Amino acid sequence: MEIDINEKRLEEYYKANGIKRLSLFGSYLKNTYNKESDVDLLVEFEDDTEYGLLDVARMERELSEMIGKKVDLRTSEELSRYFRDTVVKEAVVKYGK
């Protein structure tokens, strides 16, 4: 179940939306996904980027359309404190440093 990604288009999108770093976690990272799985992405915004819940929801929708799979976009602050450190440690950076 490969995801078709236009890297150049996504990079332009990230820059336009103030995304500093985007990391993959969850079932796609662990290779345990199935056809119903969403793509779990951990996002970090540039320091001067202002965003709210509606912005993140819009980005989820737009990224889902771009990659052809439902995206679940989360900031580290939104993750449960019970597994936040593990997710942040294990996530693989796909954009940014």
MODELLER restraints for C-alpha pairs under 7 A, 6 or more apart:
rsr = mdl.restraints
at = mdl.atoms
rsr.add(forms.Gaussian(group=physical.xy_distance, feature=features.Distance(at['CA:3:A'], at['CA:67:A']), mean=6.31, stdev=0.5))
rsr.add(forms.Gaussian(group=physical.xy_distance, feature=features.Distance(at['CA:4:A'], at['CA:67:A']), mean=5.98, stdev=0.5))
rsr.add(forms.Gaussian(group=physical.xy_distance, feature=features.Distance(at['CA:5:A'], at['CA:67:A']), mean=5.60, stdev=0.5))
rsr.add(forms.Gaussian(group=physical.xy_distance, feature=features.Distance(at['CA:18:A'], at['CA:45:A']), mean=5.65, stdev=0.5))
rsr.add(forms.Gaussian(group=physical.xy_distance, feature=features.Distance(at['CA:18:A'], at['CA:46:A']), mean=5.39, stdev=0.5))
rsr.add(forms.Gaussian(group=physical.xy_distance, feature=features.Distance(at['CA:18:A'], at['CA:49:A']), mean=5.59, stdev=0.5))
rsr.add(forms.Gaussian(group=physical.xy_distance, feature=features.Distance(at['CA:19:A'], at['CA:43:A']), mean=6.96, stdev=0.5))
rsr.add(forms.Gaussian(group=physical.xy_distance, feature=features.Distance(at['CA:19:A'], at['CA:44:A']), mean=6.08, stdev=0.5))
rsr.add(forms.Gaussian(group=physical.xy_distance, feature=features.Distance(at['CA:19:A'], at['CA:45:A']), mean=4.41, stdev=0.5))
rsr.add(forms.Gaussian(group=physical.xy_distance, feature=features.Distance(at['CA:19:A'], at['CA:46:A']), mean=5.82, stdev=0.5))
rsr.add(forms.Gaussian(group=physical.xy_distance, feature=features.Distance(at['CA:20:A'], at['CA:44:A']), mean=5.51, stdev=0.5))
rsr.add(forms.Gaussian(group=physical.xy_distance, feature=features.Distance(at['CA:20:A'], at['CA:45:A']), mean=4.84, stdev=0.5))
rsr.add(forms.Gaussian(group=physical.xy_distance, feature=features.Distance(at['CA:20:A'], at['CA:46:A']), mean=4.92, stdev=0.5))
rsr.add(forms.Gaussian(group=physical.xy_distance, feature=features.Distance(at['CA:20:A'], at['CA:96:A']), mean=5.84, stdev=0.5))
rsr.add(forms.Gaussian(group=physical.xy_distance, feature=features.Distance(at['CA:21:A'], at['CA:43:A']), mean=5.88, stdev=0.5))
rsr.add(forms.Gaussian(group=physical.xy_distance, feature=features.Distance(at['CA:21:A'], at['CA:44:A']), mean=5.04, stdev=0.5))
rsr.add(forms.Gaussian(group=physical.xy_distance, feature=features.Distance(at['CA:21:A'], at['CA:45:A']), mean=6.80, stdev=0.5))
rsr.add(forms.Gaussian(group=physical.xy_distance, feature=features.Distance(at['CA:21:A'], at['CA:95:A']), mean=5.34, stdev=0.5))
rsr.add(forms.Gaussian(group=physical.xy_distance, feature=features.Distance(at['CA:21:A'], at['CA:96:A']), mean=4.43, stdev=0.5))
rsr.add(forms.Gaussian(group=physical.xy_distance, feature=features.Distance(at['CA:21:A'], at['CA:97:A']), mean=6.39, stdev=0.5))
rsr.add(forms.Gaussian(group=physical.xy_distance, feature=features.Distance(at['CA:22:A'], at['CA:41:A']), mean=6.48, stdev=0.5))
rsr.add(forms.Gaussian(group=physical.xy_distance, feature=features.Distance(at['CA:22:A'], at['CA:42:A']), mean=5.63, stdev=0.5))
rsr.add(forms.Gaussian(group=physical.xy_distance, feature=features.Distance(at['CA:22:A'], at['CA:43:A']), mean=4.67, stdev=0.5))
rsr.add(forms.Gaussian(group=physical.xy_distance, feature=features.Distance(at['CA:22:A'], at['CA:44:A']), mean=6.40, stdev=0.5))
rsr.add(forms.Gaussian(group=physical.xy_distance, feature=features.Distance(at['CA:22:A'], at['CA:93:A']), mean=5.89, stdev=0.5))
rsr.add(forms.Gaussian(group=physical.xy_distance, feature=features.Distance(at['CA:22:A'], at['CA:94:A']), mean=5.70, stdev=0.5))
rsr.add(forms.Gaussian(group=physical.xy_distance, feature=features.Distance(at['CA:22:A'], at['CA:95:A']), mean=5.07, stdev=0.5))
rsr.add(forms.Gaussian(group=physical.xy_distance, feature=features.Distance(at['CA:22:A'], at['CA:96:A']), mean=6.66, stdev=0.5))
rsr.add(forms.Gaussian(group=physical.xy_distance, feature=features.Distance(at['CA:23:A'], at['CA:41:A']), mean=5.49, stdev=0.5))
rsr.add(forms.Gaussian(group=physical.xy_distance, feature=features.Distance(at['CA:23:A'], at['CA:42:A']), mean=4.97, stdev=0.5))
rsr.add(forms.Gaussian(group=physical.xy_distance, feature=features.Distance(at['CA:23:A'], at['CA:43:A']), mean=6.54, stdev=0.5))
rsr.add(forms.Gaussian(group=physical.xy_distance, feature=features.Distance(at['CA:23:A'], at['CA:91:A']), mean=5.65, stdev=0.5))
rsr.add(forms.Gaussian(group=physical.xy_distance, feature=features.Distance(at['CA:23:A'], at['CA:92:A']), mean=5.11, stdev=0.5))
rsr.add(forms.Gaussian(group=physical.xy_distance, feature=features.Distance(at['CA:23:A'], at['CA:93:A']), mean=4.05, stdev=0.5))
rsr.add(forms.Gaussian(group=physical.xy_distance, feature=features.Distance(at['CA:23:A'], at['CA:94:A']), mean=5.22, stdev=0.5))
rsr.add(forms.Gaussian(group=physical.xy_distance, feature=features.Distance(at['CA:23:A'], at['CA:95:A']), mean=6.89, stdev=0.5))
rsr.add(forms.Gaussian(group=physical.xy_distance, feature=features.Distance(at['CA:24:A'], at['CA:40:A']), mean=6.02, stdev=0.5))
rsr.add(forms.Gaussian(group=physical.xy_distance, feature=features.Distance(at['CA:24:A'], at['CA:41:A']), mean=4.79, stdev=0.5))
rsr.add(forms.Gaussian(group=physical.xy_distance, feature=features.Distance(at['CA:24:A'], at['CA:42:A']), mean=6.31, stdev=0.5))
rsr.add(forms.Gaussian(group=physical.xy_distance, feature=features.Distance(at['CA:24:A'], at['CA:91:A']), mean=5.40, stdev=0.5))
rsr.add(forms.Gaussian(group=physical.xy_distance, feature=features.Distance(at['CA:24:A'], at['CA:92:A']), mean=5.21, stdev=0.5))
rsr.add(forms.Gaussian(group=physical.xy_distance, feature=features.Distance(at['CA:24:A'], at['CA:93:A']), mean=6.39, stdev=0.5))
rsr.add(forms.Gaussian(group=physical.xy_distance, feature=features.Distance(at['CA:24:A'], at['CA:94:A']), mean=6.69, stdev=0.5))
rsr.add(forms.Gaussian(group=physical.xy_distance, feature=features.Distance(at['CA:25:A'], at['CA:40:A']), mean=5.47, stdev=0.5))
rsr.add(forms.Gaussian(group=physical.xy_distance, feature=features.Distance(at['CA:25:A'], at['CA:41:A']), mean=6.09, stdev=0.5))
rsr.add(forms.Gaussian(group=physical.xy_distance, feature=features.Distance(at['CA:25:A'], at['CA:87:A']), mean=6.63, stdev=0.5))
rsr.add(forms.Gaussian(group=physical.xy_distance, feature=features.Distance(at['CA:25:A'], at['CA:91:A']), mean=4.79, stdev=0.5))
rsr.add(forms.Gaussian(group=physical.xy_distance, feature=features.Distance(at['CA:25:A'], at['CA:92:A']), mean=6.74, stdev=0.5))
rsr.add(forms.Gaussian(group=physical.xy_distance, feature=features.Distance(at['CA:26:A'], at['CA:40:A']), mean=5.69, stdev=0.5))
rsr.add(forms.Gaussian(group=physical.xy_distance, feature=features.Distance(at['CA:27:A'], at['CA:33:A']), mean=4.72, stdev=0.5))
rsr.add(forms.Gaussian(group=physical.xy_distance, feature=features.Distance(at['CA:28:A'], at['CA:39:A']), mean=6.33, stdev=0.5))
rsr.add(forms.Gaussian(group=physical.xy_distance, feature=features.Distance(at['CA:38:A'], at['CA:69:A']), mean=6.45, stdev=0.5))
rsr.add(forms.Gaussian(group=physical.xy_distance, feature=features.Distance(at['CA:38:A'], at['CA:70:A']), mean=4.89, stdev=0.5))
rsr.add(forms.Gaussian(group=physical.xy_distance, feature=features.Distance(at['CA:38:A'], at['CA:71:A']), mean=5.48, stdev=0.5))
rsr.add(forms.Gaussian(group=physical.xy_distance, feature=features.Distance(at['CA:38:A'], at['CA:72:A']), mean=6.40, stdev=0.5))
rsr.add(forms.Gaussian(group=physical.xy_distance, feature=features.Distance(at['CA:39:A'], at['CA:69:A']), mean=6.82, stdev=0.5))
rsr.add(forms.Gaussian(group=physical.xy_distance, feature=features.Distance(at['CA:39:A'], at['CA:70:A']), mean=6.18, stdev=0.5))
rsr.add(forms.Gaussian(group=physical.xy_distance, feature=features.Distance(at['CA:39:A'], at['CA:71:A']), mean=4.70, stdev=0.5))
rsr.add(forms.Gaussian(group=physical.xy_distance, feature=features.Distance(at['CA:39:A'], at['CA:72:A']), mean=5.91, stdev=0.5))
rsr.add(forms.Gaussian(group=physical.xy_distance, feature=features.Distance(at['CA:40:A'], at['CA:71:A']), mean=6.09, stdev=0.5))
rsr.add(forms.Gaussian(group=physical.xy_distance, feature=features.Distance(at['CA:40:A'], at['CA:72:A']), mean=4.85, stdev=0.5))
rsr.add(forms.Gaussian(group=physical.xy_distance, feature=features.Distance(at['CA:40:A'], at['CA:73:A']), mean=6.21, stdev=0.5))
rsr.add(forms.Gaussian(group=physical.xy_distance, feature=features.Distance(at['CA:41:A'], at['CA:72:A']), mean=6.09, stdev=0.5))
rsr.add(forms.Gaussian(group=physical.xy_distance, feature=features.Distance(at['CA:41:A'], at['CA:73:A']), mean=4.92, stdev=0.5))
rsr.add(forms.Gaussian(group=physical.xy_distance, feature=features.Distance(at['CA:41:A'], at['CA:74:A']), mean=6.21, stdev=0.5))
rsr.add(forms.Gaussian(group=physical.xy_distance, feature=features.Distance(at['CA:42:A'], at['CA:73:A']), mean=6.01, stdev=0.5))
rsr.add(forms.Gaussian(group=physical.xy_distance, feature=features.Distance(at['CA:42:A'], at['CA:74:A']), mean=4.98, stdev=0.5))
rsr.add(forms.Gaussian(group=physical.xy_distance, feature=features.Distance(at['CA:42:A'], at['CA:75:A']), mean=5.54, stdev=0.5))
rsr.add(forms.Gaussian(group=physical.xy_distance, feature=features.Distance(at['CA:42:A'], at['CA:76:A']), mean=6.73, stdev=0.5))
rsr.add(forms.Gaussian(group=physical.xy_distance, feature=features.Distance(at['CA:43:A'], at['CA:73:A']), mean=6.64, stdev=0.5))
rsr.add(forms.Gaussian(group=physical.xy_distance, feature=features.Distance(at['CA:43:A'], at['CA:74:A']), mean=5.90, stdev=0.5))
rsr.add(forms.Gaussian(group=physical.xy_distance, feature=features.Distance(at['CA:43:A'], at['CA:75:A']), mean=5.13, stdev=0.5))
rsr.add(forms.Gaussian(group=physical.xy_distance, feature=features.Distance(at['CA:44:A'], at['CA:75:A']), mean=6.26, stdev=0.5))
rsr.add(forms.Gaussian(group=physical.xy_distance, feature=features.Distance(at['CA:60:A'], at['CA:71:A']), mean=5.53, stdev=0.5))
rsr.add(forms.Gaussian(group=physical.xy_distance, feature=features.Distance(at['CA:60:A'], at['CA:72:A']), mean=6.32, stdev=0.5))
rsr.add(forms.Gaussian(group=physical.xy_distance, feature=features.Distance(at['CA:60:A'], at['CA:73:A']), mean=5.82, stdev=0.5))
rsr.add(forms.Gaussian(group=physical.xy_distance, feature=features.Distance(at['CA:63:A'], at['CA:71:A']), mean=6.58, stdev=0.5))
rsr.add(forms.Gaussian(group=physical.xy_distance, feature=features.Distance(at['CA:64:A'], at['CA:70:A']), mean=4.79, stdev=0.5))
rsr.add(forms.Gaussian(group=physical.xy_distance, feature=features.Distance(at['CA:64:A'], at['CA:71:A']), mean=5.11, stdev=0.5))
rsr.add(forms.Gaussian(group=physical.xy_distance, feature=features.Distance(at['CA:76:A'], at['CA:84:A']), mean=6.60, stdev=0.5))
